[in-house]
Amino acid sequence: MFFVYIIEATESKRYYIGQTENLEERIKRHNKGRNLSTRAYIPWRLKWWKQYESRSEAIKIERKLKGIKKRAGLEKFVSENGFSGCGAVG
């Protein structure tokens, strides 16, 4: 199983979108500064995620999410497409 996830920087409120096979370990890597593009905004918290059968499916959705440039559009997409989440939309 593969996950598409959205994390949020707790201070700057920035979002980061990714996909992984091991969600828990991936979030730990983000918070340990092992990802160059998220290192500057530590700490991160998991905001939304959705599980997929294949990596190709996950990559397809990840690309779609990354193509949504406005925060409101991204939040609308996750609420309408069955993402699980820790935070309220809006």
C-alpha positions as CSV (number, residue, x, y, z in Angstrom):
1,M,0.0,0.0,0.0
2,F,1.1,3.6,-0.7
3,F,0.1,6.9,0.8
4,V,-0.4,10.3,-0.6
5,Y,0.0,12.8,2.3
6,I,-0.1,16.5,3.1
7,I,1.9,17.8,6.0
8,E,1.7,21.3,7.4
9,A,4.5,23.3,9.0
10,T,3.3,24.3,12.4
11,E,4.7,27.8,12.4
12,S,4.6,29.0,8.8
13,K,1.4,27.0,7.9
14,R,3.0,25.9,4.6
15,Y,1.8,22.6,3.0
16,Y,4.0,19.9,1.6
17,I,2.6,17.1,-0.6
18,G,4.3,13.7,-1.0
19,Q,3.8,10.0,-1.4
20,T,5.4,7.1,0.3
21,E,5.1,3.4,1.2
22,N,5.8,4.0,4.9
23,L,3.9,7.1,6.2
24,E,5.1,7.1,9.8
25,E,8.8,6.9,8.8
26,R,8.4,9.5,6.1
27,I,6.9,12.0,8.6
28,K,9.8,11.3,11.0
29,R,12.3,12.0,8.1
30,H,10.7,15.3,7.4
31,N,10.9,16.3,11.1
32,K,14.5,15.2,11.4
33,G,15.5,17.5,8.5
34,R,16.3,14.7,6.0
35,N,14.4,16.3,3.2
36,L,16.0,19.4,1.7
37,S,12.8,21.0,0.6
38,T,11.1,20.7,4.1
39,R,14.1,21.2,6.4
40,A,13.7,25.0,6.8
41,Y,10.1,24.7,8.1
42,I,10.4,22.0,10.8
43,P,8.3,21.0,12.7
44,W,5.7,19.4,10.4
45,R,2.5,17.7,11.3
46,L,0.4,15.3,9.2
47,K,-2.7,17.1,8.0
48,W,-4.3,14.7,5.4
49,W,-3.5,11.3,3.8
50,K,-5.1,8.7,1.6
51,Q,-4.0,5.1,0.9
52,Y,-3.7,3.7,-2.6
53,E,-3.1,0.2,-3.9
54,S,-0.1,1.1,-6.2
55,R,2.7,3.6,-6.4
56,S,1.6,4.6,-9.8
57,E,-1.9,5.5,-8.5
58,A,-0.3,7.5,-5.6
59,I,2.0,9.4,-7.9
60,K,-0.9,10.3,-10.2
61,I,-2.8,11.9,-7.3
62,E,0.4,13.5,-5.8
63,R,1.0,15.2,-9.2
64,K,-2.7,16.3,-9.3
65,L,-2.4,17.8,-5.8
66,K,0.8,19.6,-6.6
67,G,-0.9,21.2,-9.6
68,I,-3.4,22.8,-7.4
69,K,-1.8,26.2,-6.6
70,K,-4.3,27.7,-4.2
71,R,-4.7,26.5,-0.6
72,A,-8.5,26.6,-0.8
73,G,-8.5,24.5,-3.9
74,L,-6.2,21.9,-2.3
75,E,-8.4,21.8,0.9
76,K,-11.5,21.4,-1.3
77,F,-10.0,18.5,-3.2
78,V,-9.0,16.5,-0.1
79,S,-12.4,17.0,1.5
80,E,-14.2,15.9,-1.7
81,N,-12.0,12.9,-2.4
82,G,-12.0,10.9,0.8
83,F,-8.8,11.9,2.4
84,S,-8.4,11.1,6.1
85,G,-7.2,14.0,8.2
86,C,-6.2,15.5,11.5
87,G,-7.2,19.0,10.7
88,A,-10.4,20.7,9.8
89,V,-10.7,22.1,6.3
90,G,-10.9,25.8,6.0
